[in-house]
Amino acid sequence: MDPVRRSAIKRRDRATARVGLAFLSPWLIGFFVLTAGPMLASLYLSFTDYNLFAAPNFTGLENYQRLFTDPNFIQASKITLYYVLVGTPIKLISALAVAMLLNNSHRGQGFYRSAYYMPSLIGGSVSIAIVWKAMFIDNGIVARVVEALGGPTAAEGGWVGDPNKTMPMLILLTVWQFGAPMVIVLAGLKQVPVELYEAAEVDGAGPVRKFLRITIPMLSPVLFFNLLLETIHAFQIFNSAFIISNGTGGPARSTLFYTLYLYFRGFRDFQMGYASAMAWVLVVVVGLVTLVMFRTSNAWVHYSGGNK
């Protein structure tokens, strides 16, 4: 190639790269200043004793060693794991069941889809947590309905004051907000070829067999996507637990979730180094869970055409 032409092409490519970087610069600045920078700072602080008011004092692995002898850390980890393992499957099963019902054509279909999706739009907000708490206190609507049906009178504090009922109450809250995964599953159902069901009927397959042999395999990529997102979200529960427990962790520490305990250590006790160590343990755990999900997905996630 002519050297003059080669030089012109290089200048053009450099100009194109500069334009691209100019358009990317807001995102790059935001990423390095607001995300990567604070993450690296918290990684350093996790190896220090830092109380926000004095210079960090490097302590090595002391914060990480302290985690596994802290009974509150162990309690918070158990509660969060229980919430993830119980609440997430129930939420996804509910989303799948309602999506199957809404997949059929009927009058008012658009209204029902909007109504079921609405809780996801307002879910996670402080106002919803306050309303949910008001429903489950001793004089709330739940207690009144139970009494009207002949059930026992609610104890002082209702479900909110009972350590055996606070977790079911929070699981009900997350299950009620199944609208987002439901919409994704509904979109996946629309992509399942009708010919597959017709061929299965010709072969004598019933509703259960068609569901297990056609619907679930064809929806497996969508189910995997929902499972991954909802699991990560469940590990990050904070707002509802904080509001419902009045920022205390609930009776007998029954709602002392991991992120709530992290908040207590960092912003109530000003043990920012310890809180940073907790944050990085959570990052590693979520990363490992995500890795396991991707590694095991080949066994049950089926893509059209066999492409991974």
N, C-alpha and C positions, 0 to 999 in steps of 0.2 A: 504493500500500500504506500502511496505517496506520503512522504514525511509531513508535508504541509497539511494533507487531508487528515492524517493520523493526529496531528496536533490540534486541528479544529474539532475533531470528535472528542478528544480528551477534555478540551475546554468546555464543550457542550455538556459532557457528562458531569463535570465538576459544577457547572452552573445548575444543572438539574438536581444534583445532590444538595446544593446549598438551598434551593427552593424547598426541597422536601424537608430538610432539617428545620427550615424556618417555620413551616406548617406544623412540624412535630414538636417544636420548642416548648409550647405551653404544656404539653403532656410530659415532656422530658423534665422540665423544671419542676412540675408538680410531683412527678415520681421521685426524683432525687431529693427534693427539699421536704416533701410531706410524707413520703413513704419509706424510701430506702434509707434516708438519713436518720429518721427517728428509730427505725428498726436496728440499724447498726449501733446507735447510741444506747438503746435498751439492751442490746447484747453485751456491750461493755459494762453497763450498770449492773447487769445480773451477776457480775463477778466482784461487785463492790458493796460496801455498806454506805447507803446514801439516803438521807432524810429530807431532801429538797432545800435545806437551809444551810448546809455545810458542804464542803468539797467532798466528792466521793472518795472513799477509802478502800483501796483494792484488798479483797479478802480471798481471792481465788475461788475454789469450788465450795466455799462454806455455805452459801445460800442453797445450792443444789443438794448438799448433804443434809441440810436442815429440813428440806422439804419432806423427806421420807421418815422423819421422826416427829413431824407436826401432826397431831391427831385431827386438827381442823382441815388440813390439806387432804388427808386420807378420807375424811368424811365427805368433803366437797367433791373429791374425785369419784367416790362411790355413788353419790347422789346424781351427779352429772351423767355417769355411765348408765345408771338405771333409767334416767330420763331419755337418753339416746336410744337404748335398746328396746324400750317399751313404747315410748311416745312416737318415734319415727315410723316403725312398722304399722301401728294403728292408723296414723295419719295417712300413710300411703295406701293402705287397704281401703280406707274410707274414700280417698280420692279416686281410686280405681272403680269402686262400686258405684259411686255417683256418676262418674264419667260413662260407665256402661249404661246406666239408666238414661242419661241425657243424650246418648248417641242415637237413640231411636227418635224418629220424627213424631211430634205430637204438638198440640196447640200450646202456645205459651212457652215454647222451647227457649226462645231468647230471654224471656223474663227469668226463667229458672236458672239458666246459665249465669246471668248477671247476679241473681240473688245469692247463689252459692259461691260466686267469686268475690262478692263484696267484702266478706271478712278479711280476705287476704290484702285488700287495699288499705284497710285501717289496722290490720294486725300489727302487733309489736309496739303500738303507740302507748303512751302513758295513760291516755283517757280510757282506752279499752281495759287496761289492767285495773284501773280504779273502778270501772263499772263491774268488771268480773268479780272483784273483791266484794263489792256491795251486794252482789247476787248471792254470795256464799257465806255471809256473816250470819249470826244467830237470828236476826230478824229480817234476813234477806228473802228474796222470792223463792229460792230453792228450799229453804227451811219451811216456809209457809206452805209450799206445794206438798212437801213430804208430810207435814202435819195434817193437811187437808185430806190426804190419801190414807190417813190412819197410821202414819209412821211415828217414830219417837220424836219428842221435842228436842230441838237442837240445843246442844250444850253452849255455854258461854263462849262466844267467838265463832260459833258455827264451824264450818270446814276450815276456815282460816286459822282458828285456834286449836285445831286437832292435828297433831303431828302425823297421824295415820291417814289423814284426808287431804293434806295440803298438796302432796304429790299428784294424786288422782285429779285434783282440781286444776293443776297446771297442765297436766296431760290433756285434760278435756279442752283447755284453752287452745293448745297447739293443734289438736285434732279439729276443732271448730274452724281453724284457719287453713283448711285443706284446699282452698280455691285455686291457688297457683299451680300446684301439681296436678289438680283435676283438669285444668285447661290444657296443660301439656299432654296429659294422657288422652284427652278428648281429641286433640289434634292428631295424635298417633293412631287412634282408632279410625279416623277418617282415611288414613293411608293404607289400611288393611284391605287388600283386594276382595271384593265380594265373591269373586269366582272361587276362592278357596273355601268359603263356607258352603257354596252351592255344590262343589265337588264332594265335600265332606258329608253333606246331606244325602247325596246319591249313594255314598258308601255306607250309609246307615248310622252315621255319627250323631249322637245326641248333643244337647246344649253343653253338658259338662265336658265331654270329650272335645268339642269344638273350642271351648274356652281354654282348655289345657294344652291342646295340640296346635291351635292356630293363634288365638288371641294373645296368650302369654308370650309365645316365641316371637311373634311379630311386634309386640310391644316391648320386648326386652331392652332395646336401646333406650327407649323413653323411660322405662322403669329404672334403669341403671342411672340415667341422668338425674331423675328425681331423688333416688336413694342417695346419691352422692351429695347433692345440694342440701337436702333436708338433714342429712347426718351432720354436715358442717355447721348448718344453722343451729342444730340442737346443741352442739358443743358450746355455742356462743350465747346461749340464753342469759339474759340479764334483766331487761326492763321489767318484765312481768314478775320475776322473782323478787326484785328490789321493791317494787310498789306494793305487792300483796303482803310482803313480810314487814313492811314499814322500815326497810333497810336494816333489819336485824338478823335475817337468815331464818326466820320462822321459829315456831315452838320446837324445842329440842333440836335445833339446827336442821330441821326437816327440809328447808328450802335453801340451804347454804350451798348454792351451786358454785362451780369452780370460778367463773368470772366474777361472781358476787364476792367470794372470798378474796380474789385478787384485788378487787376494788377496795375492800376493807383494809388490806395490808398496805396498798399504795397510797390511798387518799384519806384514810381515817387514821391509820397508825403511822403514816409517813415512812414506811419501810419500802422505799422505791426500789432498792436493789433486790430485795426479796420478791417483790411483785414482778419485777422484770424477769427474774428466774422462773417464776410461775408462768409468765406469758410465753417464754420460750419453750418450756415443757409442753404447753398446750399446742404451740406451733408444731413441734416435733410429733406429738401424738396424732394431731389431725393429718399431718403429712404422711405418717405411717399408715393410718387408716385409709387414706386416699390411695396410697400405693398398693395396699392389699386389695382394695376394691378393683383397681385396674388390672392387677395381676391375676385375680380370680375371675374377672369378667369373661375371659375366653371360654370358660366352662358353661356359662349360662346366657350370655348375651349373643344373640344371633342377628347378623346384619344381612340385609338383602343382597343376594348374589354371593354371599360368603366372604365379602370384603371386610377386613378389620379396620 
